[in-house]
Amino acid sequence: MRAATLYGTAGSLVLTAVVAVPAGSARASYTQTSYIQASSGLASSGLAEQHGTAIAAARAAAEGIRFGTCSKDQDGPGTRQCGTVTVPLDYAHPDGKMIKLTVSRVRATGKDGKRSVPRQGALVFNPGGPGASGMHFPLVGMIPEWKRIASAYDLVGYAPRGVGRSAPLSCQDPKRLLKGPSQSPTHPSESYKEERIAQAKAYARGCVQRSGRAIRHFSSVNNARDLDVLRAALGERKLTFMGASYGTYFGSLYAELFPSHVRRMVLDSAVNPDPAKIWYRNNLDQSAAFEGRWADFRTWVAKHHKVYGLGRTPEEVLRSYERARARLAAEPAGGVVGPEQLRSAFLQAGYYDDYWPRLAPALSAYLKGDPKPLVRQAAGPRPEAAKEKENAKAVYTAVECNDAPWPRAWHTWDRDATRLARVAPFETWDNTWMNLPCAYWRLPRSRPLDIRTSPGELPPTLILAAERDAATPYTGALETHRRLSGSVLVTERGAGTHGIGGGASACVNAHLDAYLLQGRLPAGHASCAPHKEPAPAAPRR
């Protein structure tokens, strides 16, 4: 499930590791008592792995995290500190190979204006992906919308397993990402499909060749287990967590596996956790939803025809876009932007409406003879960023392929994409190519956990969602709300931005602050009016 840069029956088993000090204490001490609560999810996820998680958490609590100055490539403004936490590669073998996850932190400021604020502990954030790093998250405390939360919480980000310096994965030479321009046919020919199948097979092989068979341990369930070890290493008796996009999925897994370890949890732009949707069906739903959001962008552009001259209706704007696509297929802009680079750039319009005033003038300028703005928006990654982008794609592929069964027969993918592309052509085939390596993944695949919490098992959680979100369609928020008993859903009506907490909606932010700072939630299902659409920006002369 593509997302942009983000943000049991083991009751008889007596294990080490229950924190014996309150949340917010600098360090936690562990006693010899039961660590794991009875949960239907634990048996299906493996008792050995749960035992391994308990052992790893106990070690992490004893060792803590030695925070210090961030390395040069991790550095940034403010008072951010960096450190590492050690986790097992394979939780079934907690004394086997270990890997280190990088962690960053900015301590709670303790001040809300002139008022002193008591520290409430650490707020751990994951921005999604799979494959995104949260190492820069603690810097959001400098943004006005986050200052109240930053006053009460240590803001903690980290790079999940496989990402960045955290036992990084790779599936191909990053230099290959610098090759361009490339085509992106809306209705691909049979020869083009055969070419992409060959590329998918090679990519799947490359993941194992470059990262080894240990890549099979990079999964969502292990991300949830890592989160519990991180909680222990931070000295937190219970976890306060905010996950965005894909981060909501393994946050939900954490709630299923470790409900008694949750203090507060925010799930922003929720992935549909239905096991039948992970991940193949979710990706089809995503492609369908992007078509609607693509139409929202074109409607906005049409409203501002006097500024951009791209058409007075969404259909006319689409014809302008297709005219640009045809030109780029014949002669790439700046020698680097072809149809695929154009589509990839405009896909951002489906995630974030603050991209709209950047993309519309670039398209307008290109059609009027100036390709430079479009090249700035759509050119591929710079050489220094190619390694990071390749790493993110490798982690994305490994996690999604490992997490669940995928169709192995090409005719299933071809049939479903062909049907969907008739009504949702904008993203369907490119999403198919992105995920196709999972058809040829030769490592063991998991069965997704059936996430369901009983009344009183989990503290009340907050789910945030934009009604027209394309990356994680709104049905995912409804399903998450249904499965997490006692959760509350806050909807930004008529909006489509992906990731809304701490963003443009004062209403959403008020609910976020009330929950994290006071533990207060609205009754039932709350809604907010959509935030204002962006103002148009005129093309540069």
C-alpha positions in Angstrom: 0.0 0.0 0.0 1.9 3.0 -1.3 2.1 5.9 1.1 4.1 9.2 0.8 6.9 10.8 3.0 5.3 9.5 8.2 4.6 11.3 11.4 -3.0 -14.8 25.0 -3.5 -18.1 25.2 -0.1 -17.8 26.7 -1.6 -16.9 30.0 0.2 -19.9 31.7 3.5 -18.7 30.4 5.4 -16.7 33.1 7.8 -14.3 31.5 10.1 -11.5 32.6 9.2 -7.9 32.2 6.5 -5.9 33.8 7.5 -2.3 34.4 7.3 -1.5 38.1 7.4 2.3 37.9 4.9 4.8 36.6 5.0 6.1 33.1 7.2 9.2 32.8 9.9 7.9 35.0 13.4 8.3 33.5 14.1 4.5 33.7 12.0 1.5 34.4 12.8 -1.5 36.5 11.4 -4.9 35.6 10.3 -7.7 38.0 9.9 -11.4 37.4 6.2 -11.6 36.6 3.8 -12.1 33.7 4.5 -9.8 30.8 1.9 -10.9 28.4 -1.8 -10.6 28.7 -4.2 -13.2 27.4 -5.0 -12.3 23.8 -6.4 -14.3 20.9 -3.8 -12.7 18.7 -0.8 -14.1 20.6 -1.3 -17.7 19.7 -1.6 -17.0 16.0 1.5 -14.8 16.0 3.6 -17.4 17.8 4.3 -18.0 21.5 8.1 -18.2 20.8 8.0 -14.8 19.3 6.1 -13.4 22.3 8.5 -14.9 24.7 11.3 -13.4 22.6 9.7 -10.0 22.8 9.5 -10.2 26.5 13.2 -11.1 26.8 14.2 -8.3 24.4 12.0 -5.7 26.2 13.5 -6.7 29.6 17.0 -6.2 28.2 16.1 -2.9 26.6 14.6 -1.7 29.9 17.8 -2.5 31.7 20.1 -0.9 29.0 17.9 2.1 28.2 19.0 4.3 25.3 22.2 6.4 25.5 21.1 9.5 23.7 23.8 11.8 22.5 24.7 14.1 19.6 23.3 13.1 16.3 25.7 12.2 13.5 26.3 14.7 10.7 23.7 13.1 8.3 21.1 12.9 11.1 21.7 16.5 12.4 19.2 19.3 12.3 18.0 22.4 14.1 16.9 22.3 17.7 18.0 20.1 20.5 17.5 16.7 18.9 19.4 13.8 20.4 20.1 10.4 18.8 20.7 6.9 20.0 20.0 3.2 19.3 17.9 0.4 20.6 18.9 -3.3 20.1 16.2 -5.8 18.9 16.3 -9.4 17.8 16.3 -10.0 14.0 14.0 -13.0 14.7 11.9 -12.8 17.9 11.7 -16.6 18.0 15.5 -16.5 18.7 16.1 -13.6 21.0 19.6 -14.7 21.7 20.4 -14.9 18.0 21.4 -12.1 15.6 20.6 -8.6 16.8 20.0 -5.4 14.9 20.1 -1.8 16.0 17.3 0.7 15.3 18.2 4.4 15.3 16.1 6.6 17.6 15.8 10.4 17.9 14.4 12.5 20.7 13.6 16.1 21.7 12.8 16.4 25.4 9.5 17.9 26.6 9.9 21.7 26.9 7.8 21.8 30.1 6.4 25.2 29.0 3.1 26.2 27.3 3.7 29.9 26.9 4.5 31.1 30.4 2.8 28.2 32.0 4.7 25.2 33.4 3.5 21.9 32.1 4.2 18.5 33.7 5.9 15.9 31.6 3.6 13.0 30.5 6.3 10.7 29.1 7.4 9.9 25.5 5.2 10.2 22.4 6.5 7.8 19.8 5.7 8.5 16.2 5.8 6.5 12.9 5.1 8.3 9.6 4.1 5.3 7.6 5.5 3.7 4.5 6.4 0.9 4.9 9.9 2.4 4.5 9.6 5.9 5.9 11.8 7.1 8.7 10.6 9.1 11.7 14.0 10.4 12.7 13.1 14.0 11.9 9.7 13.9 13.7 10.9 15.4 17.0 11.6 18.7 15.1 7.8 19.2 14.7 7.8 20.6 18.2 9.0 23.9 16.7 5.8 24.2 14.6 3.0 26.1 16.3 0.4 23.3 15.9 2.7 21.0 17.9 4.0 23.2 20.7 1.4 22.3 23.3 2.1 18.6 22.8 5.8 19.2 22.7 5.5 20.9 26.1 4.2 17.7 27.8 5.9 14.9 25.8 9.4 13.9 24.8 8.9 13.7 21.0 10.5 10.4 19.8 11.0 9.3 16.3 12.9 6.3 14.9 13.9 4.4 11.8 12.1 1.1 11.7 14.0 -2.1 10.9 15.4 -1.9 7.4 15.1 1.9 7.1 18.1 4.2 7.0 20.7 3.1 9.4 18.5 0.5 11.1 19.9 -2.7 9.4 19.2 -1.2 6.0 17.7 -3.2 3.2 18.5 -2.9 -0.5 17.0 -4.6 -3.6 18.8 -3.0 -6.5 21.7 -0.6 -7.3 20.4 2.9 -6.3 22.0 4.3 -9.5 19.2 2.6 -11.5 16.7 5.1 -10.0 18.7 7.9 -11.7 17.8 6.5 -15.1 15.1 8.3 -16.9 12.9 9.4 -18.5 10.4 6.5 -18.7 7.0 5.7 -20.1 3.8 5.1 -18.2 1.1 3.8 -20.5 -2.4 4.1 -19.3 -3.4 1.0 -21.2 -0.1 -1.1 -21.5 0.6 -3.4 -24.5 1.3 -7.1 -24.0 5.0 -6.5 -24.8 5.2 -3.7 -22.2 3.5 -6.0 -19.6 6.1 -8.7 -20.3 8.9 -6.2 -19.8 7.4 -5.1 -16.4 6.9 -8.8 -15.3 10.6 -9.4 -16.1 11.6 -6.4 -14.0 9.4 -7.5 -11.1 11.0 -10.9 -11.1 14.5 -9.4 -11.2 13.6 -7.0 -8.4 12.3 -9.8 -6.1 15.4 -11.8 -6.7 17.6 -8.8 -6.1 16.0 -8.3 -2.6 17.3 -11.7 -1.5 20.6 -11.4 -3.3 21.4 -8.0 -1.8 19.8 -8.3 1.6 20.0 -12.1 2.2 17.3 -14.5 3.4 17.1 -12.5 6.7 14.9 -10.1 4.8 12.0 -12.5 5.7 12.1 -11.1 9.2 11.2 -7.6 8.0 7.4 -7.5 8.6 4.6 -5.5 10.2 4.3 -7.9 13.2 8.0 -7.5 13.9 7.6 -3.8 13.6 4.9 -4.0 16.3 7.3 -6.1 18.5 10.1 -3.6 17.9 7.8 -0.9 19.1 7.3 -2.7 22.4 11.1 -3.0 22.9 11.4 0.7 22.1 8.8 1.4 24.7 10.8 -0.5 27.3 14.1 1.1 26.3 12.5 4.6 26.8 11.5 3.6 30.4 7.8 3.8 29.6 5.5 1.5 31.5 2.9 2.1 28.8 3.2 3.4 25.3 1.9 6.7 23.9 2.0 6.3 20.2 0.9 8.1 17.1 1.1 6.4 13.7 0.2 7.8 10.3 -0.8 5.9 7.2 1.0 2.5 7.4 2.0 3.4 10.9 -1.7 2.9 11.8 -1.5 -0.7 10.7 1.3 -1.9 12.9 -0.1 0.4 15.6 -3.3 -1.6 15.4 -1.2 -4.8 15.5 0.4 -3.5 18.7 -3.0 -2.9 20.2 -3.9 -6.5 19.4 -0.7 -8.0 20.7 0.0 -5.7 23.7 -3.3 -4.1 24.7 -2.3 -3.7 28.3 0.8 -1.8 27.3 -1.1 1.0 25.6 -1.5 4.3 27.4 -2.8 6.5 24.5 -2.8 5.8 20.8 -3.6 8.0 17.8 -4.1 6.4 14.4 -4.0 9.0 11.7 -5.3 8.1 8.2 -5.9 4.4 8.9 -5.1 1.5 6.7 -7.9 -1.0 6.5 -6.8 -3.8 8.8 -9.2 -6.5 7.5 -6.9 -9.5 6.9 -8.7 -10.1 3.5 -7.5 -6.6 2.5 -3.8 -7.0 3.4 -2.2 -6.0 1.0 -3.4 -6.9 -2.5 -7.0 -5.7 -2.1 -6.0 -2.6 -0.2 -3.9 -1.6 -3.2 -6.8 -2.0 -5.6 -8.9 0.2 -3.3 -6.2 2.7 -3.1 -6.0 3.0 -6.9 -9.7 3.5 -7.1 -9.6 6.2 -4.5 -6.8 8.1 -6.2 -9.0 8.5 -9.2 -11.5 10.5 -7.1 -8.7 12.6 -5.6 -7.2 13.3 -9.0 -10.6 14.6 -10.0 -10.6 16.9 -6.9 -7.4 18.4 -8.0 -8.6 19.0 -11.6 -11.8 20.5 -10.2 -9.7 23.0 -8.2 -7.5 23.8 -11.3 -10.6 24.4 -13.3 -11.9 26.9 -10.7 -8.7 28.9 -11.3 -8.7 28.8 -15.1 -8.0 32.5 -15.2 -4.7 31.9 -13.4 -3.6 28.7 -15.1 -5.4 28.5 -18.4 -5.6 24.7 -18.2 -9.4 24.4 -18.7 -12.7 25.5 -17.3 -13.9 22.0 -16.4 -12.1 19.0 -14.9 -12.4 17.3 -18.2 -10.7 20.1 -20.0 -7.9 20.1 -17.4 -7.5 16.3 -18.0 -7.1 17.0 -21.7 -4.3 19.5 -20.9 -2.6 17.0 -18.8 -2.9 14.3 -21.5 -1.5 16.8 -24.0 1.5 17.3 -21.8 1.9 13.5 -21.4 1.9 13.0 -25.1 4.5 15.7 -25.6 6.8 14.2 -22.9 6.5 10.8 -24.5 7.9 12.2 -27.7 10.4 14.6 -26.2 11.2 14.4 -22.4 11.4 17.8 -20.6 15.0 18.7 -19.9 15.9 15.2 -21.0 14.8 13.8 -17.7 11.0 14.1 -17.3 8.9 11.7 -19.3 5.3 10.4 -18.7 6.2 8.3 -15.7 8.0 11.2 -14.0 5.0 13.5 -14.8 2.5 11.0 -13.2 4.7 10.4 -10.2 4.9 14.2 -9.6 1.1 14.7 -10.0 0.4 11.7 -7.7 1.5 14.0 -4.9 -1.6 16.1 -5.6 -3.6 13.0 -4.5 -1.8 13.0 -1.1 -1.6 16.7 -0.2 -3.6 19.6 -1.5 -0.7 22.0 -0.6 1.0 20.5 -3.7 -1.8 21.9 -5.9 -0.4 25.4 -6.2 3.0 24.0 -7.1 1.9 21.5 -9.7 -0.7 23.5 -11.6 1.6 26.4 -12.6 4.3 23.9 -13.6 2.0 22.2 -16.0 0.7 25.5 -17.3 4.2 26.9 -17.9 5.2 23.7 -19.7 2.3 23.8 -22.1 3.2 27.5 -22.8 6.8 26.6 -23.7 8.7 26.8 -20.4 9.7 23.3 -19.1 11.8 24.5 -16.2 9.1 24.6 -13.5 8.0 21.1 -14.5 11.5 19.8 -14.4 11.9 21.2 -10.9 8.7 19.4 -9.8 9.0 16.1 -11.6 12.7 15.2 -12.2 13.8 12.0 -10.5 15.9 11.9 -7.3 19.2 13.6 -7.1 22.2 11.3 -6.8 22.5 12.0 -3.1 18.9 11.0 -2.5 18.8 7.9 -4.7 20.1 5.6 -2.0 17.5 6.7 0.5 14.7 6.3 -2.1 15.9 2.8 -3.1 16.1 1.8 0.6 12.5 3.0 1.2 11.2 1.0 -1.8 13.1 -2.1 -0.6 11.6 -1.9 2.8 8.2 -1.3 1.3 8.5 -4.4 -0.9 9.9 -6.7 1.8 7.3 -5.8 4.5 4.3 -6.0 2.2 5.4 -9.2 0.5 6.2 -10.9 3.8 3.0 -9.8 5.5 0.5 -11.7 3.6 -0.3 -14.0 0.7 -0.4 -12.4 -2.8 -1.8 -13.8 -6.0 1.0 -15.7 -7.8 -0.7 -15.9 -11.2 -0.1 -13.0 -13.5 -3.5 -13.4 -15.1 -5.1 -12.4 -11.7 -3.1 -9.2 -11.6 -3.8 -8.5 -15.3 -7.5 -9.2 -15.0 -8.0 -7.0 -11.9 -5.8 -4.1 -13.1 -7.4 -4.1 -16.6 -10.9 -3.9 -15.1 -10.0 -1.2 -12.6 -8.1 0.9 -15.1 -11.3 1.3 -17.2 -12.7 3.5 -14.5 -9.6 4.5 -12.6 -6.7 4.9 -15.1 -4.6 7.5 -13.3 -2.8 5.2 -10.8 -4.0 1.6 -11.4 -1.2 0.2 -13.5 1.6 2.0 -11.8 0.4 0.7 -8.5 0.3 -2.7 -10.0 4.0 -2.5 -11.2 5.0 -1.2 -7.7 3.6 -4.3 -6.0 4.2 -6.9 -8.7 7.4 -8.2 -7.1 5.2 -9.8 -4.4 3.8 -12.2 -7.0 7.4 -13.6 -7.4 8.4 -13.5 -3.8 10.0 -16.8 -2.9 10.3 -16.4 0.8 7.6 -17.5 3.4 4.6 -15.3 3.7 2.6 -14.7 6.9 -1.1 -14.8 7.5 -2.3 -11.3 8.7 -3.6 -11.2 12.3 -7.4 -10.7 12.7 -7.2 -7.5 14.8 -10.1 -7.3 17.2 -10.1 -6.0 20.8 -12.8 -6.6 23.3 -14.6 -3.9 25.4 -12.3 -2.8 28.2 -9.3 -4.6 26.8 -7.7 -1.5 25.2 -7.7 2.1 26.5 -9.8 4.4 24.3 -7.9 5.3 21.1 -8.3 8.2 18.7 -8.7 7.6 14.9 -8.3 10.6 12.6 -9.4 10.5 8.9 -10.1 12.7 6.0 -13.2 11.6 4.1 -11.6 11.8 0.7 -8.2 10.4 1.6 -6.9 8.4 -1.4 -3.8 6.8 0.0 -5.8 5.2 2.9 -9.4 5.3 1.8 -12.0 6.3 4.5 -13.4 2.8 4.7 -10.1 1.8 6.4 -10.8 4.3 9.3 -14.3 2.9 9.6 -13.0 -0.7 9.8 -10.3 0.2 12.3 -13.0 2.0 14.4 -15.1 -1.1 14.3 -12.3 -3.5 15.3 -10.8 -1.4 18.1 -13.4 -1.5 20.8 -13.8 1.9 22.5 -12.1 3.9 19.8 -13.4 7.3 18.7 -13.3 8.4 15.0 -12.8 12.1 14.1 -13.5 12.8 10.4 -12.5 15.8 8.4 -15.5 16.0 6.0 -15.0 16.6 2.4 -11.2 16.8 2.7 -8.6 14.5 1.2 -5.2 15.3 2.8 -3.3 12.2 3.9 -2.3 12.7 7.5 -4.3 15.4 9.2 -3.1 15.5 12.8 -1.1 18.6 13.5 -2.1 20.0 10.1 -4.4 22.6 8.6 -7.6 21.8 10.5 -7.8 23.6 13.9 -10.8 21.4 14.7 -8.8 18.2 14.2 -5.9 19.6 16.2 -8.1 20.5 19.1 -9.3 16.9 19.3 -5.7 15.7 19.1 -4.5 18.0 21.8 -7.4 17.2 24.1 -6.7 13.5 23.8 -2.9 13.5 24.2 -2.8 16.2 26.9 -6.0 15.4 28.9 -7.1 11.9 27.7 -10.4 13.5 26.6 -12.3 12.2 23.6 -15.5 13.3 22.0 -18.5 11.0 22.4 -18.9 8.6 19.6 -18.0 9.9 16.1 -17.0 13.5 15.8 -16.6 15.5 12.5 -14.8 18.7 11.4 -15.5 20.9 8.5 -12.9 20.7 5.7 -9.9 23.0 5.9 -9.7 25.8 3.4 -8.6 24.9 -0.1 -5.2 26.4 -1.1 -5.0 29.7 -2.9 -3.7 29.5 -6.5 -0.2 30.5 -7.2 0.4 32.2 -10.6 2.9 30.6 -13.0 6.3 32.3 -12.9 7.1 34.6 -15.7 
